[in-house]
Amino acid sequence: MTKTAVIAFGGNALVTDAEHDSIPDQYQTVCRTASDLVDLIEQGWRLVISHGNGPQVGFILRRSELAEAEVDPVPVDYAVADTQGAIGYMFVKALTNELARRGLTRPVVALVTQSLVDPSDDAFKHPTKPIGSFLSEATARARQKSLGWTIMEDAGRGWRRTVPSPRPQRILESDTIRMLLDNGAVVVAAGGGGIPVAVGPDGAIVGVEAVVDKDLASGLLAHELKADLLLIPTGVTRVAIRFGTPGQQWLDTLTVEQARAYIAAGEFGAGSMEPKVAAVADFVASTPGAVGVIGAPEEMAAIVEGRSGTRIVNTNATSADLRSREAVHDSPGAGSNPVMLAVNGTLMRGLKLNPNMVAAGARFVRETATEPAYRLWTINDDHPAMIRVTDGSGVAVQVEVWSVPAAGLAGILLNEPPGLAIGKVRLADGSTVLGVLGENALVEGQREITAHGGWRAYIKSNSRP
């Protein structure tokens, strides 16, 4: 079955630094992402691409301020609409050219998109959304005084203007986007979080002076489309807690509950990483079987394969939802009723029994680890045996999760060395999958290698091929 992904680029991802903020520079940045996006299209993904516009809206408003003696000022909602057209054009042109270079024909459409907001949202009392370029504190405070700006320091990168950022209630064009996807189009939509609009007493749509967070809008759109994947490329490879401090810790996986607890504790910047984490958590919690990931744009392929980025998972999902979530990278037609299988030894990529996985039609999903409840032995230095323990002596063992057609599972098991079997394995994110486990009798007299944390680390330490 064809899968749908919403990929939400940040406006700062297009403006790499102060020396490369021109429109040609931004277009070149978009062109560098086009190859990875078309790779996903070739793999069968239906794509909706959204984008931020903080710097770009700031540029438009600053030009408007400088020209206020000559022309009327540009309202914020119209500035958002301007950026949807300009940045959408960049993506349309770059993707169309990359598709043509590969001999592919696919319509690419940039759609003016409106986000419905509530005029009574408390955000209008507390402007927190940064827009525009990064400024020195002195410059920002001068404009605060002369122009009435609200300002904030943004994650150690400088000072920026802030505007209200009300929460989106509905994406007005979601049905149109779905129709375009169903007809084979690649869609650029919800740019800058969508143009903020409200419904007046007479039922008419009116623009609102605000900026909707593009991550929250993208998450809402992904939910309304019932997308399989929400991917938010950002300036770091993973999400961190205690960011920028000596105790900084990068996170591979978060549950929805953990993500929301960290948000409540103020671990993420209110106008930067926090809405990304909130958007992904809300999307995963409300969309059965969906995957949400935050990571670096240059690692997009690795993120989709589960080898990079921070994944937010729903521990309240059903078993069927977990299987669907783990199978995010399965291609259409990969086999009926696939099961998730965690492998910890010679079935892993590049090792001697991995051809058995390929022959069974299995597809790699991601690298991860078990919960800290397993020990590992080497069996004559030929293969490992992993055993679950309950005495507190276990560790998290590195594994690979594969999607295996149910019909191919028996063949894999029959080709395993004696003493290994298929059982249930609990992963670090709280989900349970099938896995290769050893029998207790198998490890008698064998060397324990639990301290290495995985078979690859052990063979590397012994310089084994």
C-alpha positions in Angstrom: 0.0 0.0 0.0 1.3 3.5 -0.9 2.3 5.5 2.1 2.0 9.2 2.8 4.6 11.4 4.4 4.4 15.0 5.5 7.9 16.6 5.6 8.1 19.9 7.4 11.2 22.0 6.6 12.1 25.0 8.8 12.5 28.5 7.4 15.9 28.6 9.0 16.8 25.4 7.1 16.7 27.5 3.9 18.7 30.4 5.3 22.0 28.7 6.4 23.7 31.8 7.7 23.7 35.6 7.4 26.0 35.5 4.4 23.7 33.2 2.5 20.2 34.6 2.9 19.5 35.8 -0.6 16.8 34.3 -2.7 19.3 32.5 -5.0 21.0 31.1 -1.9 17.7 29.9 -0.5 16.9 28.2 -3.9 20.2 26.4 -3.9 19.5 25.1 -0.5 16.1 23.8 -1.7 17.8 22.2 -4.7 20.1 20.3 -2.3 17.0 18.7 -0.6 15.3 17.8 -3.9 17.4 14.7 -4.5 16.5 13.2 -1.2 12.8 14.0 -1.7 12.7 12.4 -5.1 14.5 9.3 -3.7 11.4 8.9 -1.4 9.1 9.4 -4.4 10.9 6.7 -6.3 10.4 4.4 -3.2 6.6 4.9 -3.6 6.0 7.6 -1.0 3.3 10.2 -1.5 4.8 13.5 -0.4 3.4 16.7 1.2 6.1 19.2 1.8 5.6 22.1 4.2 8.1 24.8 5.1 8.7 27.4 7.7 9.1 31.1 6.9 10.3 32.9 10.0 13.3 34.6 8.3 11.5 35.2 5.1 8.4 36.9 6.7 10.8 38.9 8.8 12.6 40.1 5.6 9.3 41.1 4.1 8.1 43.0 7.2 11.5 44.8 7.5 11.3 45.9 3.8 7.8 47.1 4.6 9.0 49.1 7.6 11.9 50.7 5.6 9.5 51.7 2.8 6.6 52.8 5.0 7.0 56.4 3.8 6.4 55.3 0.2 4.0 52.4 0.3 1.4 50.9 2.7 2.7 48.3 5.2 2.3 44.6 4.5 0.0 42.8 7.1 1.5 39.7 8.6 -1.1 37.3 7.1 -0.3 38.7 3.6 3.4 38.3 4.3 2.8 34.7 5.1 0.9 34.3 1.8 3.8 36.0 -0.1 6.2 33.4 1.3 3.9 30.5 0.4 4.1 31.6 -3.2 7.9 32.4 -3.2 9.1 29.4 -1.3 6.5 27.1 -2.9 7.9 28.2 -6.3 11.4 27.2 -5.2 10.2 23.7 -4.2 8.1 23.3 -7.4 11.0 24.3 -9.7 13.6 22.2 -7.8 11.5 19.1 -7.6 10.2 19.4 -11.2 13.8 19.7 -12.5 15.0 16.7 -10.3 12.1 14.5 -11.5 12.8 15.4 -15.1 16.5 14.6 -14.6 15.6 11.1 -13.6 13.1 10.7 -16.4 10.1 10.9 -14.1 6.8 12.8 -14.8 4.9 13.9 -11.7 2.9 17.1 -11.2 4.3 19.3 -8.4 1.8 21.8 -7.0 2.3 24.6 -4.4 -1.1 25.4 -2.8 -2.1 28.5 -0.9 -3.1 27.1 2.5 -5.1 28.6 5.3 -5.0 27.6 9.0 -8.1 28.3 11.0 -7.3 29.8 14.5 -9.3 30.9 17.5 -9.2 34.7 18.0 -9.5 34.1 21.8 -6.3 32.0 21.9 -4.1 33.0 24.8 -1.1 33.2 22.3 -2.3 36.7 21.3 -1.5 37.8 24.9 2.0 36.3 24.9 3.8 36.6 21.5 6.5 33.8 21.4 7.0 33.0 17.7 10.4 34.2 16.4 10.4 35.7 12.9 13.0 37.5 10.9 16.8 37.4 11.0 18.9 36.9 14.1 20.0 40.2 15.6 22.4 41.4 18.3 20.7 42.2 21.6 21.4 45.9 21.2 19.8 46.0 17.8 16.8 44.0 18.9 16.2 46.2 21.9 16.5 49.3 19.8 13.8 48.1 17.5 11.7 47.0 20.5 11.8 50.6 21.7 11.3 52.3 18.3 8.9 49.9 16.6 7.1 48.4 19.5 8.4 44.9 18.8 8.3 42.0 21.3 11.6 40.2 21.2 13.3 37.1 22.6 16.7 35.3 22.7 16.5 32.3 20.4 18.4 29.2 21.6 21.7 30.9 21.9 21.7 32.0 18.3 20.8 35.6 18.7 17.7 37.9 19.3 14.6 37.9 17.1 11.3 39.6 16.8 8.3 37.6 18.1 4.6 37.6 17.1 1.5 35.8 18.4 1.4 32.1 17.4 -2.1 30.7 18.0 -2.7 27.0 17.7 -4.2 25.8 14.4 -7.6 24.3 14.7 -8.1 23.0 11.1 -6.4 23.2 7.8 -9.0 24.5 5.4 -7.5 23.0 2.3 -6.9 19.4 3.6 -9.5 17.9 1.3 -8.0 19.6 -1.7 -4.5 18.3 -0.7 -5.9 14.8 -0.4 -7.4 15.0 -3.9 -4.1 16.2 -5.3 -2.3 13.3 -3.7 -4.8 10.8 -5.0 -4.2 12.1 -8.5 -0.4 11.6 -8.2 0.7 15.1 -7.3 3.6 16.1 -5.0 2.1 18.9 -2.9 3.8 21.9 -1.3 1.3 23.1 1.4 0.8 24.7 4.8 3.8 26.9 4.1 4.7 29.0 7.2 2.1 27.1 9.2 -0.7 28.2 6.8 -2.1 31.7 6.5 -3.8 32.4 9.9 -7.5 33.1 9.4 -10.6 33.2 11.6 -14.3 32.9 10.9 -16.2 36.2 11.5 -19.7 36.4 13.0 -21.1 36.5 9.5 -19.3 33.3 8.6 -16.7 35.1 6.4 -13.0 34.2 6.6 -10.8 37.0 7.8 -7.0 37.2 8.1 -5.3 37.4 11.5 -2.1 39.3 12.4 -0.2 36.3 13.6 2.1 33.4 12.5 1.0 29.8 13.0 3.8 27.4 13.9 4.6 25.4 10.9 5.3 22.2 12.9 2.0 22.3 14.7 0.2 23.0 11.4 2.1 20.2 9.6 1.3 17.8 12.4 -2.4 18.8 12.2 -2.3 18.4 8.4 -0.6 15.0 8.7 -3.3 13.9 11.1 -6.1 15.1 8.8 -4.5 13.3 5.9 -4.0 10.1 8.0 -0.3 10.2 7.0 2.0 7.4 7.9 5.0 9.6 8.6 5.6 13.1 9.9 9.2 14.1 9.4 10.6 17.4 10.7 14.1 18.2 9.4 15.9 20.6 11.7 19.4 22.0 12.5 20.4 19.0 14.7 20.6 15.3 14.2 18.5 14.5 17.3 16.5 16.2 20.0 18.4 16.9 23.2 17.5 17.7 26.8 19.6 20.2 28.7 20.6 21.6 25.3 23.7 23.8 25.3 24.8 22.8 28.8 27.5 20.4 30.0 24.7 17.9 30.8 23.3 17.9 27.3 21.8 14.5 26.3 20.8 13.5 22.8 17.6 11.3 22.6 17.1 8.4 20.2 13.5 7.6 21.2 10.8 9.3 23.3 7.4 8.1 24.3 4.6 10.6 23.9 4.4 10.8 27.7 8.1 11.5 28.1 8.0 14.1 25.3 5.1 15.9 27.0 6.8 15.7 30.5 9.9 17.3 29.0 7.8 20.1 27.5 6.1 20.7 30.8 9.6 20.9 32.5 10.7 23.5 30.0 13.4 21.3 28.4 12.9 22.7 24.9 12.8 26.3 23.6 9.3 27.6 23.5 9.7 29.1 20.0 12.2 26.5 18.5 12.4 22.8 19.5 9.3 22.7 21.8 6.7 23.1 19.0 8.5 20.4 16.9 8.4 17.9 19.8 4.8 18.9 20.6 3.7 18.6 17.0 5.2 15.1 16.6 3.9 13.9 20.0 0.3 15.2 19.2 0.4 13.6 15.7 1.6 10.2 17.0 -0.8 10.2 19.9 -3.8 10.9 17.6 -2.9 8.9 14.5 -2.9 5.1 14.9 0.1 3.4 13.3 1.9 6.6 12.5 5.6 7.5 12.9 7.0 10.9 14.0 10.7 11.8 13.6 12.9 14.9 14.2 16.4 15.0 12.6 18.8 16.7 10.3 17.8 17.3 6.6 21.0 15.8 5.3 20.2 12.5 7.0 16.7 12.2 5.6 17.3 8.8 4.1 18.7 7.5 7.3 15.8 9.0 9.3 13.3 7.2 7.1 15.2 3.9 7.5 15.2 4.4 11.3 19.0 4.9 11.6 19.0 8.6 12.6 16.8 11.2 14.3 14.7 11.2 17.4 11.6 9.0 17.1 8.5 9.7 19.2 6.4 6.6 19.8 3.0 5.9 21.3 3.1 3.3 24.1 -0.7 3.2 24.1 -0.8 1.9 20.5 -2.2 -1.5 19.9 0.0 -4.4 18.6 -1.3 -3.8 15.1 -0.4 -0.1 15.4 3.1 -0.9 16.6 3.6 -3.3 13.6 2.4 -0.6 11.3 4.7 2.0 12.8 7.8 -0.2 12.7 7.0 -1.0 9.0 7.2 2.6 7.9 9.9 1.8 5.4 8.2 -1.3 3.8 7.7 -1.0 0.1 4.3 -1.7 -1.4 3.9 -5.4 -2.2 6.7 -6.5 0.2 4.5 -9.4 1.3 1.3 -10.0 3.1 1.0 -9.9 6.9 4.6 -8.9 7.7 5.9 -9.3 11.3 8.6 -7.3 13.1 11.7 -9.3 13.9 14.6 -8.1 16.1 17.9 -9.7 15.2 21.1 -9.4 17.2 23.7 -11.4 15.4 24.7 -12.9 12.1 21.3 -12.1 10.5 22.2 -8.3 10.7 23.2 -6.3 7.6 26.5 -7.3 6.1 27.0 -10.4 8.3 27.1 -14.0 7.1 23.5 -15.1 7.5 21.9 -11.8 6.3 21.3 -13.3 2.8 18.7 -15.5 4.6 16.8 -12.4 5.5 17.0 -11.0 2.0 15.9 -14.4 0.5 12.8 -14.3 2.8 11.8 -10.9 1.5 12.6 -9.1 4.7 13.2 -5.4 4.8 15.4 -3.5 7.2 13.4 -1.0 9.3 15.8 0.5 11.9 18.6 0.1 14.4 17.6 0.2 18.1 18.2 -1.6 21.4 16.3 -3.9 23.7 15.2 -2.8 27.1 18.0 -3.4 29.7 16.9 -7.0 30.5 19.1 -9.2 28.3 22.6 -10.8 28.4 24.7 -12.0 25.5 27.1 -14.8 25.0 29.4 -15.8 22.0 28.8 -19.4 20.8 32.3 -20.5 19.8 32.9 -17.1 18.3 30.6 -18.1 15.5 27.3 -16.4 16.5 25.8 -14.8 19.6 23.0 -16.0 21.9 20.8 -13.4 23.7 18.9 -14.5 26.8 16.3 -12.5 28.8 17.0 -12.2 32.6 14.9 -10.9 35.4 17.6 -10.5 38.1 18.6 -7.0 37.2 21.9 -8.1 35.5 20.7 -7.4 32.0 21.7 -4.6 29.6 20.3 -3.0 26.5 21.5 -5.1 23.6 21.9 -3.5 20.1 19.5 -5.0 17.6 18.2 -4.4 14.1 14.4 -4.5 13.5 13.3 -6.1 10.2 9.9 -6.4 8.6 9.6 -10.0 7.6 6.7 -11.6 5.5 5.0 -14.1 7.7 5.6 -16.8 5.1 9.3 -16.2 5.2 9.7 -16.4 9.0 9.9 -20.2 9.1 12.6 -20.4 6.5 14.8 -18.0 8.5 14.3 -20.0 11.7 15.1 -23.3 10.0 18.4 -21.9 8.8 19.4 -20.6 12.3 22.1 -22.5 14.3 20.7 -25.1 16.8 19.8 -23.7 20.1 18.3 -20.4 18.8 14.5 -19.8 18.6 12.0 -17.0 18.0 10.4 -15.4 21.0 9.1 -12.1 22.2 11.6 -9.2 22.7 10.8 -6.0 24.4 12.6 -2.9 22.9 13.9 0.2 24.5 10.8 2.2 23.3 8.5 -0.1 25.2 7.2 -1.9 22.1 7.3 -5.7 21.8 8.4 -7.6 18.7 9.5 -11.1 17.8 13.3 -11.7 18.2 16.0 -14.3 18.0 16.7 -15.7 21.5 19.0 -18.4 22.8 18.2 -21.4 25.0 19.8 -21.5 28.4 21.5 -24.8 27.7 23.2 -23.3 24.6 25.3 -20.8 26.7 26.7 -23.3 29.2 30.5 -23.2 29.0 30.4 -20.3 26.6 32.0 -16.8 27.0 29.7 -14.0 28.1 30.0 -10.8 26.1 27.2 -8.8 27.7 29.6 -5.9 28.5 30.0 -5.2 24.7 26.3 -4.4 24.4 26.0 -6.1 21.0 27.5 -8.6 18.5 28.9 -5.9 16.2 30.8 -4.2 19.0 32.2 -7.6 20.1 33.4 -8.7 16.7 34.9 -5.2 16.1 36.8 -5.5 19.4 38.1 -8.9 18.2 38.8 -7.6 14.6 36.5 -10.3 13.2 35.1 -9.7 9.6 
